[in-house]
Amino acid sequence: MRQLIKFILNKLSQLLSLPFAATCWLESFLSKESEVIFVFWSNLFALVPGLPGAFLRRGYYSLTLNKCSMNCHIGFGTMFTHRSSTVEDNVYLGNYCSIGSAQLGKNSLIGSRTSLLSGSQQHKHNDDTGEWEAFSPDNIRQVTVGANVWIGEGAIIMANIGEGCQIAAGAVVTNDTKSFVVLAGNPARFVKNLAPPVGTENTSTIYTENKKSPLTAESASAKQG
C-alpha cells in the first residue's frame, strides 16, 4: 500500500510540474545552451518546504534533467543548474546542495550544503588583459559520482568520484579518484582503503594535483607516514 501511495504521489507531482517543465522544453528547443528558465524554476522548487517539496522537486527534475529517478530524495534548498545531470535510483541529496552538471550513481548519499561543480575550469584567465573570462557552456565538464558513494556535509567536488568512496565533510576534491577509498581535507588526501564488495577487485588510485601519473593508495599512505 505504501508503494502504491508513493507511486500515485509521484505521478501527481509530475502532473503538477508539467507546465513548468514544458517551458524548459521550449527553452531547450529554441536554444540548446540557454538554461535561464530551467534555473528559475529550479530556484522556485528548491524553496517548497516539507514532503510536498520533496515530491515536487522529484517530479520537476524527472521531466527536465537528462535522467532523474522517481526513487530519490532531493532536499529543501537543493537545486540543479544544468539539465545534463543524471540522478540514479536511491540517491539522497541533503538540504542546500548545489549541483552543476553531474552524474550521480545509484545509492549515493550527498550530505547537506555539498557543492558539485561542473569541473574546475569554468572560468579561464586571459593572460593579455589579466581578467577572468565569463562563464561559458564550453567550459562545463560533467562530474561523475560513482555508485554507493557517501559525501559528507559541506564538501566541494570538482572531479570524478569512484565507486564506493567516502568523502569527509568539508573536503575539497580537485582530482579524479578511483574506487573504495576515503578522502579528507583541503585539498582532499588519501586516508585509507575501504573493503570492496565480495568479488570486486580494489584498484584504488588517487591522482595528485601536480602529477599526471596515478598515485596508488599504498604509496600515498607511505608518503603520509
Phi, psi and omega per residue, in radians:
M1 nan -0.704 -3.135
R2 -1.082 -0.741 3.128
Q3 -1.134 -0.622 3.114
L4 -1.152 -0.759 3.123
I5 -1.104 -0.738 3.115
K6 -1.106 -0.710 3.122
F7 -1.070 -0.770 -3.131
I8 -1.137 -0.758 -3.140
L9 -1.159 -0.625 3.080
N10 -1.097 -0.785 3.132
K11 -1.145 -0.660 3.106
L12 -1.137 -0.700 3.126
S13 -1.128 -0.653 3.076
Q14 -1.151 -0.688 3.121
L15 -1.116 -0.747 3.141
L16 -1.203 -0.517 -3.114
S17 -1.491 -0.211 -3.026
L18 -0.988 -0.793 3.137
P19 -1.066 -0.647 3.128
F20 -1.219 -0.749 3.128
A21 -1.095 -0.618 -3.125
A22 -1.066 -0.654 3.108
T23 -1.176 -0.569 3.080
C24 -1.203 -0.685 3.101
W25 -1.096 -0.721 3.115
L26 -1.108 -0.754 3.112
E27 -1.048 -0.777 -3.134
S28 -1.132 -0.622 3.125
F29 -1.175 -0.692 -3.106
L30 -1.348 -0.588 -3.131
S31 -2.651 2.017 -3.114
K32 -1.121 -0.499 -3.068
E33 -1.568 -0.410 -3.075
S34 -1.280 2.318 3.088
E35 -2.359 0.423 -3.094
V36 -1.110 -0.847 -3.126
I37 -1.176 -0.733 3.110
F38 -0.995 -0.822 -3.125
V39 -1.187 -0.619 3.103
F40 -1.017 -0.870 3.136
W41 -1.219 -0.555 3.082
S42 -1.050 -0.738 3.079
N43 -1.074 -0.734 -3.115
L44 -1.135 -0.865 -3.102
F45 -1.184 -0.477 3.116
A46 -1.086 -0.455 -3.035
L47 -1.701 0.079 3.082
V48 -1.404 2.099 -3.008
P49 -1.433 2.919 2.963
G50 1.147 -2.839 -3.111
L51 -1.097 -0.684 3.082
P52 -0.998 -0.695 3.127
G53 -1.110 -0.730 3.139
A54 -1.063 -0.729 3.119
F55 -1.223 -0.741 -3.106
L56 -1.158 -0.696 3.094
R57 -1.093 -0.754 3.125
R58 -1.105 -0.735 3.126
G59 -1.131 -0.765 -3.127
Y60 -1.113 -0.836 -3.084
Y61 -1.261 -0.465 3.085
S62 -1.156 -0.384 -3.130
L63 -1.705 -0.256 -2.995
T64 -2.099 -0.543 3.117
L65 -1.312 2.907 3.052
N66 -0.958 -0.705 3.026
K67 -2.817 2.384 3.049
C68 -2.561 2.019 3.139
S69 -1.127 2.537 3.045
M70 -1.427 0.002 3.080
N71 -1.962 1.174 3.124
C72 -2.613 2.978 3.080
H73 -2.225 2.263 3.114
I74 -2.131 1.910 -2.981
G75 -1.246 2.939 3.131
F76 -1.034 2.369 3.112
G77 1.421 -0.080 -3.132
T78 -1.520 2.400 -3.129
M79 -2.549 2.650 3.006
F80 -1.770 2.504 -3.133
T81 -1.923 -0.086 3.131
H82 -2.396 2.333 -3.107
R83 -1.177 -0.294 -3.055
S84 -1.281 -0.070 -3.072
S85 -1.238 2.733 3.122
T86 -2.285 2.332 3.105
V87 -2.160 2.010 -3.109
E88 -1.509 -3.111 -3.090
D89 -1.097 2.545 3.016
N90 1.085 0.430 3.053
V91 -1.379 2.386 3.074
Y92 -2.053 2.160 3.069
L93 -2.023 2.078 3.141
G94 -1.234 -3.000 -3.089
N95 -1.298 2.570 3.003
Y96 1.061 0.606 3.016
C97 -1.459 2.576 3.060
S98 -2.060 2.023 -3.040
I99 -2.041 2.122 3.071
G100 -1.484 -2.192 3.054
S101 -1.625 1.925 -3.017
A102 -2.542 2.642 3.008
Q103 -2.025 1.964 -3.050
L104 -1.777 2.015 -3.091
G105 -1.254 2.806 -3.065
K106 -1.058 2.536 3.091
N107 1.161 0.246 3.127
S108 -1.390 2.514 -3.139
L109 -2.016 2.075 -3.103
I110 -1.953 1.988 -3.080
G111 -1.187 2.816 -3.135
S112 -1.001 2.563 3.068
R113 1.115 0.335 3.050
T114 -1.356 2.474 3.067
S115 -2.011 2.149 3.025
L116 -1.909 1.776 -3.104
L117 -1.409 2.792 3.105
S118 -1.494 1.133 -3.080
G119 1.503 -3.015 -3.056
S120 -2.044 0.135 -3.088
Q121 -2.298 0.882 -3.129
Q122 -1.331 -0.377 3.077
H123 -2.170 2.256 -3.119
K124 -1.885 2.561 -3.081
H125 -1.562 2.285 3.079
N126 -1.604 1.877 -3.065
D127 -1.166 -0.426 -3.114
D128 -1.296 -0.715 -3.083
T129 -1.784 -0.272 -3.084
G130 1.359 0.151 -3.100
E131 -1.740 2.704 3.016
W132 -1.578 2.283 -3.110
E133 -1.262 2.646 3.115
A134 -1.149 2.803 3.130
F135 -1.011 2.431 3.068
S136 -2.348 2.357 3.094
P137 -0.996 -0.391 3.134
D138 -1.157 -0.338 -3.085
N139 -1.641 0.015 -3.120
I140 -1.281 2.320 3.010
R141 -2.173 2.151 -3.133
Q142 -1.265 2.279 3.120
V143 -1.673 2.345 -3.132
T144 -1.876 2.240 3.024
V145 -1.909 2.059 -3.065
G146 -1.179 3.028 3.120
A147 -1.170 2.600 3.035
N148 1.052 0.640 3.101
V149 -1.710 2.480 3.046
W150 -2.076 2.068 3.111
I151 -1.946 2.138 -3.082
G152 -1.279 2.938 -3.065
E153 -1.050 2.386 3.022
G154 1.317 0.185 3.114
A155 -1.254 2.686 3.072
I156 -2.103 2.097 -3.033
I157 -2.008 2.112 3.117
M158 -2.108 0.096 -3.069
A159 -2.524 3.032 -3.088
N160 -1.266 2.458 3.108
I161 -1.965 2.179 -3.118
G162 -1.245 2.927 -3.118
E163 -1.052 2.463 2.987
G164 1.233 0.282 -3.126
C165 -1.442 2.765 2.980
Q166 -2.126 2.176 3.132
I167 -1.938 2.125 -3.055
A168 -1.164 2.731 3.080
A169 -1.008 2.335 3.106
G170 1.388 0.010 -3.129
A171 -1.214 2.633 3.087
V172 -2.089 1.899 -3.071
V173 -1.746 2.013 -3.101
T174 -1.973 -0.118 -3.109
N175 -2.286 2.576 3.141
D176 -1.023 2.516 3.083
T177 -2.091 2.693 2.989
K178 -1.576 -2.901 -2.952
S179 -1.547 2.703 2.932
F180 1.067 0.883 3.035
V181 -2.310 2.758 3.012
V182 -1.854 2.288 3.111
L183 -2.155 2.545 3.122
A184 -2.653 2.729 3.026
G185 1.778 3.087 3.123
N186 -2.336 1.848 -0.062
P187 -1.250 2.784 -3.061
A188 -1.101 2.383 3.121
R189 -2.202 2.697 3.111
F190 -1.110 2.356 3.086
V191 -1.935 -0.920 3.138
K192 -2.901 2.911 3.032
N193 -1.463 2.670 2.974
L194 -1.960 2.568 -3.142
A195 -1.238 2.156 3.090
P196 -1.304 2.846 3.065
P197 -1.013 2.679 -3.132
V198 -0.999 2.272 3.131
G199 1.594 -0.014 3.134
T200 -1.863 2.270 3.133
E201 -1.388 2.294 3.111
N202 -1.540 1.904 3.108
T203 -1.928 0.752 -3.034
S204 -0.994 2.162 3.119
T205 -2.548 2.432 3.009
I206 -2.171 2.732 -3.073
Y207 -1.992 2.303 3.100
T208 -1.438 2.727 -3.034
E209 -1.173 -0.549 -3.057
N210 -1.869 0.267 3.115
K211 -2.330 2.402 3.109
K212 -1.517 -0.397 3.123
S213 -1.436 2.535 -3.092
P214 -1.201 2.573 3.068
L215 -1.912 2.046 -3.106
T216 -1.235 2.721 3.137
A217 -1.028 -0.658 -3.106
E218 -1.151 -0.752 -3.135
S219 -1.220 -0.574 3.085
A220 -1.134 -0.706 3.118
S221 -1.125 -0.670 -3.136
A222 -1.151 -0.668 3.142
K223 -1.175 -0.649 3.127
Q224 -1.178 -0.545 -3.137
G225 -1.353 nan nan
